[in-house]
């Protein structure tokens, strides 16, 4: 089991540290506006 974890780490660890590989999350603006309106009340 530990051998499998180590292999998975060695195969995927470089992807964690790559720059620019993460995409910005898509944010639905409508709920954000509603929450900001509630905060303003």
Buried (B, 14 or more C-beta within 10 A) or exposed (E): EEEEEEEEEEEEEEEEEEEEEEEEEEEEEEEEEEEEEEEEE
